[in-house]
Amino acid sequence: MTLEILTSDILSPFRHGFFTRRGGVSSGIFKGLNCGVGSSDQTDIVQVNRRMVADAMSVKPDHLLSVFQVHSATAIALDRPLAGERPQADAIVSATPGLALGILTADCAPVLFADAEAGVVGAAHAGWKGALNGVLEATLDAMEALGADRNDISATIGPCISQRNYEVGQEFLENFLAEDADFSRFFAQGRNPDHYQFDLPSFCLQQLREAGVGAADWTGHCTYADPDRFYSYRRATHMKEADYGRLISVISTDI
């Protein structure tokens, strides 16, 4: 089955894509293109899916790089295929030709970065905790260490959970207000008492723009609302499913 790949005009000319779950060989609750090595899906099946992604990105399978994501604000630079255990981080940057940087998500925001002038790219996993603690800013810092200029960097937020489907409690809200009272604008009154609807993509866009990127946008896709195209941790939890697939978002260092 043909893979479905969403792209962003502002990330050209670099080869990139926000892959949906369509295509792939996983079955059951993972049906489609599950690329989550940390899921309970069959390891060999996940590797087949990842090879399909590598082929779509025109790189060797071991040149599709991903890290052990831990909801941190850590960004690392990579210049070769990984050997051994994946490092713990939530963002990857590179300027080395022939590599593709992959981030896994299932409601959190995947963010792809590109500086066409400097030839530097990045990929970040921005859940609420990482976004609040600075993973997007850390990605920009790491790209600049490789010669990028944030004024020349474009960033696109891929499919993630939208405000309409992201209900949170009082403690969640207070985490943001403790950082900046003005962050209240990213919360709307929830459907239930003492609950709120959090706008993750808008928060990420604000963080990117305040950090000084040249351009930033969101694809506009909600992972929770479209089960045929996207995996969603929150939807799987609400449906009491045993596990959930992971989407992959990738940007190559090559044009």
N, C-alpha and C positions, 0 to 999 in steps of 0.2 A: 504494500500500500504506500502511496506517495505521502511523504512527510509534509505537514503544513508548517510553514515558516513565516512568521511576521517580521517585517523589517521597518527600519526608520530612515527617512530621507536624510536626517541630519547626521547620521553615522556614516554616510558614504564618504570616501570610496571604499572603506574597509568591508570585507566580507563578514557578515554577521547574521544573527537570527534569533528571534524568540520562538522556540519550537513549542507547538501545542502538543497535546497527547495523541493527535491523529497520526496514524501510521504506527510503526513499531510492531513488536511481536509479543508483548506481555498480554496476559489474559486475566479473567476474573476482575477483582476490584482494581487491578493495575492495568486493565485493558488499554493497549496503545503503547505509546513511547515513554515508558517509565525508565528514567535514567538515574534513579536513586540507588546507589550502591549500598546505602544504609537502610533501605527498605527490606521487608521480608520476602520480596519477590525473588525468583530464582536467579542466582548470580550469573549463570551463563546467559540467561535471557536478557538481563540488564546489559551485559557486555555486548550482546548483539545489537541492542538499541543504541548503545553508545557508538558502536562502529558505524551504524547508519548515519548518526549525526556527524561523525568524523568525515565520512564520505561526502556528505552534503556540504561540509566546510572545506573539502579538498585538502585534508591533512591526514597524516598517518594516525591510527588509533591512539598510539602512545603520545602523540603530540596534541591531543585534546586534554587539556589540563584542568583539574578541579581540586579543591582543597577540602579538608575536614571542617565543615562550617559549624561554628559554635556560638553564633549570635554575638560576636565580638565587634570591636572597632579596629581590628587588625587587618592591614593591607600588606601584601608581600609582593616582591618583584621576582619573576621567574624568567630564566633564559634558556631552559632546556627541559626535556621530559623528566618527570619525577621518577625517582628510584626509591623503593621502599614505601614506608607509611606516608600518607598525605599529611602535609603540615596543617596545623590548626590556624585558620584565618577565615575572614569573610569577604576578602577582596583580593584580586590578583591584577597585577599590571605587567606589561612587557613591551619591549621594543625589538624583540628578536624575531626575525622572519621565520615563517614556517610553523608557528604555534597558534593554537586556538584556546582561548580562555573561557571556561564554562562555569556557570553558577547554577545551583539547583534551588528551586523554590516550589512552594505549594500554598500560596497566599501571601508570603512575604514578597517584597518588591525586588525583582532583578533589575539591576541598573547597568547598562553598557555605556562605556566612555570611549571617545576617540579624539585624538589631536592629529589631524591629517598633515599639518605642517611639520610636526616633530616625528611622526611615525610611531606614536605611542598610543596603546589602547589599554583599557581596563574593564573589569567586570566586578560588580559588588552585589552581595546579598544583604538587603536592608529590611530586616524585620523591624518592629517598633523599637526594640532595645538597641539594635545596632545603629539605626537611624538617629535615635536620641543621643547615643554616646559618641557619634561622630564617624561612622564607617565611611560615609560619602566624602567627608572632608579628608579622611585618611587616604582614600583612594586618589584624590586630587594631589595630595602631598607626595604620594609615591610616584605618580606619573610625572610630576615636576622634577623629582629626583632623577628621572630618566631623560630629562630635557624638554618635557612638555611645558606649555604655558597655559594656565587655566583660562585665560581669555580666549584661547583658541580651542578649548575643549568643548565638545558637544556631548550631552548625556541624555539617554532615553530610558525612561522607566517602562518596563514591560508589564505583562499581565500580572495583576496582584489583586488582593481583596479590596473592594471599594467601600466607601463610607456607609453605604446603605446596608451592607452585610457584615459590618465589623462592629458589633456591640461589645462594649467593655464596661468594667465596673469603676467604682469610685477610686480605688487604689491606683488603677491604671492612669486615670486622669491626674491624680495627685503627683505621680511620677513626672509628668510633663510640666505641671504648674510649678513644681519645685525648681525646675530648670529655668523656666521663663513663663511668667503669668500670661504673656501674650499668646502662648501656645493654645490658650483656650479656644481660639478661633478655629482650630482644627477638630473641634468636638461639637456635635449637635445632641440635643436631648434624645435619649434612647426610647425604645418602645416600652421598657419596663422601668419602674421607679429606681432611682439612683443608678441608672445605666445611661451610657452615652454611645454615640456613633462616632468612631474615629476615622479621620480621612488620611490614611497612610500615603497615598500617592501625592496628595497636595502638600503634606508635610515634607516629603522627600523633595518635591519640586522647590519648595521654599528654601530648604537647606542647600540645595545645589545653586540656586540663584544668589542666595546671600554669600555663598562661598566664592562667587565670581566666575562661574562658567560662562562660556560664550553663548551657549544655547542649551535649553533643556525642555523636554516634553514627556508626555505619557501616552502610551498607545491607546489607552482608554478601555482596556479589556478587564473585566472583573472575573477572577478565577472562581469565586464561589457561585456566581450566577450562571455559569455555562459549563455544566458537567460533561457535555459532549466534546468540549475542546480543552478543558483545563482540569488538572488535579487541584484539590483543595483540602487542606488539613482540617479546617473548620467544618466544612460540609461533611467530610468523612466522620468527624467526631459527632456531629448532630445526627448522622444516620447510623451511629454505633457500628461503623465498619472497623475491622481489626487493624487496618493499616491504610496507607494512601500512597499514590505514586508521586514522583517528583518531576517537575518540568525542568528543562535545561534551556538556558539562554547563553549564547556563545558569540564572541567576537574574535576574529582572526587578526593577526598582525600583518596579513597580506591583503592586497587589494583584489 
